[in-house]
Amino acid sequence: MFSSLFAIMFLRKHLKLFLEFEEYLQSAEEKVIEVLKACLPAALRKLAKKEIETARQAIEELRGCVKVMPLFQNLRKIREELIFEGLQQGLQQGIQQGLQQGIQQGFEQGKIETAEKMIMKGYSD
């Protein structure tokens, strides 16, 4: 299964190269063709081994990612918790600051009203 899938992927990837090579062979001299017949199979086997090794490495990397996924999920959960905590702290600080400002404004307003009352009483007495 893997080798047939690999062969299909290899052919799709290198189809243009094969077509160009076929065109070259049609106009090549007999001597060049004989040399290629001797050397090409070994070169293709070597390339195939490299491609297979590359595919194996990719599969191993994917398997490694499966082991790493819980770590990323854990990091996502931690990030979401930190965001939630940050929002809660921000809300709490906002409420506290709002109360403090409200109290401060209330005191200042009270002072102003008291001063106005004293002025009004002072002028009316």
PAKOL-132210 format. One record per residue: x, y, z of N, C-alpha, C in turn; residue number from 1; chain. Coordinates in nm, 2 decimals. Each point is the difference from the previous one (the first is absolute). Example, Ala and Ser with C-alpha at 12.3 -4.5 7.8 and 13.67 -1.06 7.14 Angstrom:
BEGIN
SITE       nu       nv       nw      cau      cav      caw       cu       cv       cw   num   cadena
SITE     1.32    -0.57     0.78    -0.09     0.12     0.00     0.09     0.12     0.00     1        A
SITE    -0.04     0.11    -0.07     0.09     0.11     0.00    -0.08     0.11     0.08     2        A
//
This chain:
BEGIN
SITE       nu       nv       nw      cau      cav      caw       cu       cv       cw   num   cadena
SITE     0.08    -0.12     0.00    -0.08     0.12     0.00     0.09     0.13     0.00     1        A
SITE     0.09     0.00     0.09     0.09     0.12     0.02     0.08     0.02    -0.13     2        A
SITE     0.05    -0.11    -0.05     0.09     0.01    -0.12    -0.08     0.04    -0.12     3        A
SITE    -0.12    -0.04    -0.02    -0.08     0.04    -0.12    -0.04     0.15     0.02     4        A
SITE    -0.03     0.04     0.12    -0.04     0.14     0.02     0.13     0.08    -0.02     5        A
SITE     0.11    -0.05     0.04     0.12     0.08    -0.02     0.03     0.01    -0.15     6        A
SITE    -0.02    -0.11    -0.07     0.03     0.00    -0.15    -0.09     0.10    -0.07     7        A
SITE    -0.13     0.01     0.04    -0.09     0.10    -0.06     0.04     0.14     0.03     8        A
SITE     0.04     0.02     0.13     0.04     0.14     0.04     0.13     0.03    -0.07     9        A
SITE     0.09    -0.09    -0.01     0.13     0.02    -0.07    -0.02     0.04    -0.15    10        A
SITE    -0.09    -0.08    -0.06    -0.03     0.03    -0.15    -0.06     0.13    -0.02    11        A
SITE    -0.10     0.03     0.09    -0.07     0.13    -0.02     0.10     0.12     0.02    12        A
SITE     0.09    -0.02     0.10     0.10     0.11     0.03     0.10     0.01    -0.12    13        A
SITE     0.03    -0.11    -0.06     0.11     0.01    -0.10    -0.05    -0.03    -0.14    14        A
SITE    -0.13     0.01    -0.03    -0.05    -0.03    -0.13     0.06     0.09    -0.11    15        A
SITE     0.01     0.13     0.03     0.06     0.09    -0.10     0.14    -0.04    -0.03    16        A
SITE     0.08    -0.03     0.10     0.14    -0.04    -0.02     0.00    -0.13    -0.08    17        A
SITE    -0.08    -0.09     0.02     0.00    -0.13    -0.08    -0.04     0.03    -0.15    18        A
SITE    -0.09     0.09    -0.02    -0.04     0.04    -0.14     0.11     0.07    -0.07    19        A
SITE     0.07     0.09     0.07     0.12     0.06    -0.06     0.11    -0.10    -0.03    20        A
SITE     0.02    -0.09     0.09     0.10    -0.10    -0.01    -0.03    -0.09    -0.12    21        A
SITE    -0.13    -0.04    -0.02    -0.04    -0.08    -0.11     0.03     0.08    -0.14    22        A
SITE    -0.03     0.12     0.00     0.03     0.09    -0.12     0.15     0.00    -0.03    23        A
SITE     0.08     0.01     0.11     0.14     0.00    -0.02     0.05    -0.13    -0.05    24        A
SITE    -0.05    -0.11     0.05     0.04    -0.13    -0.05    -0.03    -0.03    -0.14    25        A
SITE    -0.11     0.06    -0.05    -0.04    -0.02    -0.14     0.11     0.06    -0.10    26        A
SITE     0.06     0.10     0.05     0.10     0.06    -0.09     0.15    -0.03     0.04    27        A
SITE     0.02    -0.08     0.10     0.13    -0.03     0.05     0.07    -0.11    -0.08    28        A
SITE     0.13     0.01     0.00     0.08    -0.10    -0.07    -0.01    -0.14     0.07    29        A
SITE     0.03    -0.10    -0.07    -0.01    -0.14     0.05     0.10    -0.02     0.11    30        A
SITE     0.11     0.06    -0.01     0.11    -0.02     0.11    -0.05     0.06     0.13    31        A
SITE    -0.06     0.12    -0.01    -0.06     0.06     0.12    -0.11    -0.08     0.07    32        A
SITE    -0.08    -0.06    -0.09    -0.11    -0.08     0.05     0.05    -0.13     0.07    33        A
SITE     0.11    -0.06    -0.05     0.06    -0.11     0.06     0.06     0.03     0.14    34        A
SITE     0.06     0.12     0.01     0.06     0.04     0.13    -0.11     0.02     0.10    35        A
SITE    -0.11     0.07    -0.05    -0.11     0.02     0.09    -0.07    -0.13     0.05    36        A
SITE    -0.01    -0.10    -0.09    -0.06    -0.13     0.03     0.08    -0.06     0.12    37        A
SITE     0.13     0.02     0.00     0.09    -0.06     0.10    -0.01     0.08     0.13    38        A
SITE     0.00     0.13    -0.01     0.01     0.08     0.12    -0.14     0.04     0.06    39        A
SITE    -0.10     0.02    -0.08    -0.12     0.05     0.05    -0.07    -0.08     0.10    40        A
SITE    -0.01    -0.13    -0.01    -0.07    -0.08     0.10     0.06     0.02     0.14    41        A
SITE     0.14     0.00     0.01     0.06     0.02     0.13    -0.03     0.14     0.06    42        A
SITE     0.01     0.10    -0.09    -0.03     0.13     0.04    -0.15     0.01     0.05    43        A
SITE    -0.09    -0.06    -0.07    -0.14     0.01     0.04    -0.02    -0.08     0.14    44        A
SITE     0.07    -0.11     0.01    -0.01    -0.07     0.13     0.05     0.09     0.12    45        A
SITE     0.11     0.07    -0.03     0.05     0.08     0.11    -0.09     0.12     0.03    46        A
SITE    -0.06     0.06    -0.11    -0.10     0.10     0.02    -0.12    -0.05     0.08    47        A
SITE    -0.05    -0.12    -0.04    -0.11    -0.06     0.06     0.02    -0.02     0.15    48        A
SITE     0.12    -0.04     0.04     0.04    -0.02     0.14    -0.01     0.13     0.07    49        A
SITE     0.05     0.11    -0.06     0.00     0.13     0.06    -0.14     0.04     0.02    50        A
SITE    -0.09    -0.02    -0.10    -0.14     0.04     0.01    -0.07    -0.07     0.11    51        A
SITE     0.03    -0.13     0.01    -0.07    -0.09     0.10     0.05     0.05     0.14    52        A
SITE     0.13     0.03     0.01     0.05     0.04     0.13    -0.07     0.14     0.04    53        A
SITE    -0.01     0.08    -0.10    -0.07     0.13     0.03    -0.14    -0.02     0.04    54        A
SITE    -0.07    -0.09    -0.07    -0.14    -0.03     0.04     0.00    -0.06     0.14    55        A
SITE     0.09    -0.09     0.04     0.00    -0.06     0.13     0.03     0.11     0.11    56        A
SITE     0.09     0.09    -0.03     0.02     0.11     0.09    -0.12     0.09     0.02    57        A
SITE    -0.07     0.02    -0.11    -0.13     0.08     0.01    -0.10    -0.07     0.09    58        A
SITE    -0.01    -0.13    -0.02    -0.10    -0.08     0.08     0.05     0.01     0.15    59        A
SITE     0.12    -0.02     0.02     0.05     0.01     0.14    -0.03     0.13     0.06    60        A
SITE     0.02     0.11    -0.07    -0.03     0.13     0.05    -0.15     0.02     0.03    61        A
SITE    -0.08    -0.06    -0.09    -0.14     0.00     0.03    -0.04    -0.07     0.13    62        A
SITE     0.07    -0.12     0.01    -0.03    -0.08     0.13     0.05     0.08     0.12    63        A
SITE     0.11     0.07    -0.01     0.05     0.09     0.10    -0.10     0.11     0.04    64        A
SITE    -0.06     0.05    -0.11    -0.10     0.11     0.03    -0.12    -0.05     0.08    65        A
SITE    -0.04    -0.13    -0.03    -0.11    -0.06     0.08     0.03     0.00     0.15    66        A
SITE     0.13    -0.02     0.03     0.04     0.00     0.14     0.01     0.14     0.06    67        A
SITE     0.02     0.10    -0.09     0.02     0.13     0.04    -0.14     0.07     0.02    68        A
SITE    -0.10    -0.05    -0.07    -0.13     0.07     0.00    -0.06     0.02     0.14    69        A
SITE     0.01    -0.10     0.09    -0.06     0.03     0.13     0.07     0.12     0.07    70        A
SITE     0.13     0.01    -0.03     0.07     0.12     0.06    -0.06     0.13    -0.06    71        A
SITE    -0.02     0.01    -0.13    -0.06     0.12    -0.06    -0.14     0.02     0.06    72        A
SITE    -0.08    -0.11     0.02    -0.13     0.01     0.05     0.00     0.06     0.14    73        A
SITE     0.10    -0.05     0.08     0.02     0.05     0.14     0.04     0.14     0.00    74        A
SITE     0.09     0.04    -0.10     0.04     0.14    -0.01    -0.12     0.09    -0.03    75        A
SITE    -0.09    -0.05    -0.09    -0.12     0.08    -0.04    -0.09     0.02     0.12    76        A
SITE    -0.01    -0.11     0.08    -0.09     0.01     0.12     0.06     0.10     0.10    77        A
SITE     0.13    -0.01     0.02     0.07     0.10     0.09    -0.02     0.14    -0.05    78        A
SITE     0.01     0.02    -0.13    -0.01     0.13    -0.06    -0.15     0.06     0.03    79        A
SITE    -0.09    -0.09    -0.03    -0.14     0.04     0.02    -0.03     0.03     0.15    80        A
SITE     0.06    -0.08     0.09    -0.02     0.03     0.14     0.06     0.13     0.04    81        A
SITE     0.12     0.03    -0.05     0.07     0.13     0.03    -0.08     0.12    -0.06    82        A
SITE    -0.06    -0.02    -0.12    -0.08     0.11    -0.05    -0.12     0.02     0.09    83        A
SITE    -0.07    -0.11     0.04    -0.12     0.01     0.09     0.04     0.07     0.13    84        A
SITE     0.11    -0.04     0.06     0.05     0.06     0.12     0.03     0.15    -0.02    85        A
SITE     0.06     0.03    -0.11     0.03     0.14    -0.03    -0.13     0.09    -0.01    86        A
SITE    -0.10    -0.06    -0.07    -0.13     0.07    -0.01    -0.06     0.02     0.13    87        A
SITE     0.00    -0.10     0.09    -0.05     0.01     0.13     0.07     0.11     0.08    88        A
SITE     0.13    -0.01     0.00     0.08     0.10     0.07    -0.03     0.14    -0.05    89        A
SITE    -0.01     0.02    -0.13    -0.03     0.13    -0.06    -0.14     0.05     0.04    90        A
SITE    -0.09    -0.09     0.00    -0.14     0.04     0.04     0.00     0.04     0.15    91        A
SITE     0.07    -0.08     0.08     0.00     0.03     0.14     0.07     0.14     0.03    92        A
SITE     0.11     0.02    -0.07     0.07     0.13     0.01    -0.08     0.11    -0.05    93        A
SITE    -0.07    -0.02    -0.11    -0.09     0.10    -0.05    -0.11     0.04     0.10    94        A
SITE    -0.06    -0.10     0.06    -0.11     0.02     0.10     0.06     0.08     0.12    95        A
SITE     0.12    -0.04     0.05     0.06     0.06     0.11     0.03     0.15    -0.03    96        A
SITE     0.06     0.02    -0.12     0.03     0.14    -0.03    -0.12     0.08    -0.02    97        A
SITE    -0.11    -0.06    -0.06    -0.12     0.08    -0.01    -0.06     0.03     0.13    98        A
SITE     0.00    -0.09     0.10    -0.05     0.03     0.13     0.08     0.11     0.07    99        A
SITE     0.14    -0.01    -0.01     0.08     0.11     0.06    -0.03     0.13    -0.06   100        A
SITE    -0.01     0.01    -0.13    -0.03     0.12    -0.07    -0.14     0.06     0.04   101        A
SITE    -0.09    -0.10     0.01    -0.14     0.04     0.04     0.00     0.06     0.15   102        A
SITE     0.07    -0.07     0.09     0.01     0.05     0.13     0.07     0.14     0.01   103        A
SITE     0.11     0.01    -0.08     0.08     0.13     0.00    -0.09     0.11    -0.06   104        A
SITE    -0.07    -0.03    -0.10    -0.09     0.10    -0.06    -0.12     0.04     0.10   105        A
SITE    -0.04    -0.10     0.07    -0.11     0.02     0.10     0.05     0.09     0.11   106        A
SITE     0.12    -0.02     0.05     0.06     0.09     0.10     0.02     0.14    -0.05   107        A
SITE     0.05     0.01    -0.12     0.02     0.13    -0.06    -0.14     0.07    -0.02   108        A
SITE    -0.09    -0.07    -0.05    -0.14     0.06    -0.02    -0.06     0.04     0.14   109        A
SITE     0.03    -0.09     0.10    -0.05     0.04     0.13     0.06     0.13     0.06   110        A
SITE     0.13     0.01    -0.03     0.07     0.12     0.05    -0.06     0.12    -0.07   111        A
SITE    -0.02    -0.01    -0.13    -0.05     0.11    -0.08    -0.14     0.04     0.05   112        A
SITE    -0.08    -0.10     0.02    -0.14     0.03     0.05     0.00     0.06     0.14   113        A
SITE     0.09    -0.05     0.09     0.02     0.06     0.13     0.04     0.15    -0.01   114        A
SITE     0.10     0.02    -0.08     0.05     0.14    -0.02    -0.11     0.09    -0.05   115        A
SITE    -0.08    -0.05    -0.10    -0.11     0.08    -0.05    -0.11     0.03     0.10   116        A
SITE    -0.03    -0.10     0.09    -0.09     0.02     0.11     0.05     0.10     0.10   117        A
SITE     0.13    -0.01     0.03     0.06     0.10     0.09    -0.01     0.14    -0.05   118        A
SITE     0.03     0.01    -0.13     0.00     0.13    -0.07    -0.14     0.05     0.00   119        A
SITE    -0.10    -0.08    -0.03    -0.14     0.04     0.00    -0.04     0.05     0.14   120        A
SITE     0.04    -0.08     0.10    -0.04     0.04     0.14     0.07     0.13     0.04   121        A
SITE     0.12     0.01    -0.04     0.08     0.12     0.04    -0.06     0.12    -0.06   122        A
SITE    -0.05    -0.01    -0.12    -0.05     0.12    -0.07    -0.14     0.03     0.05   123        A
SITE    -0.08    -0.11     0.04    -0.13     0.03     0.05    -0.01     0.04     0.14   124        A
SITE     0.10    -0.02     0.08     0.00     0.03     0.14     0.01     0.15     0.02   125        A
//
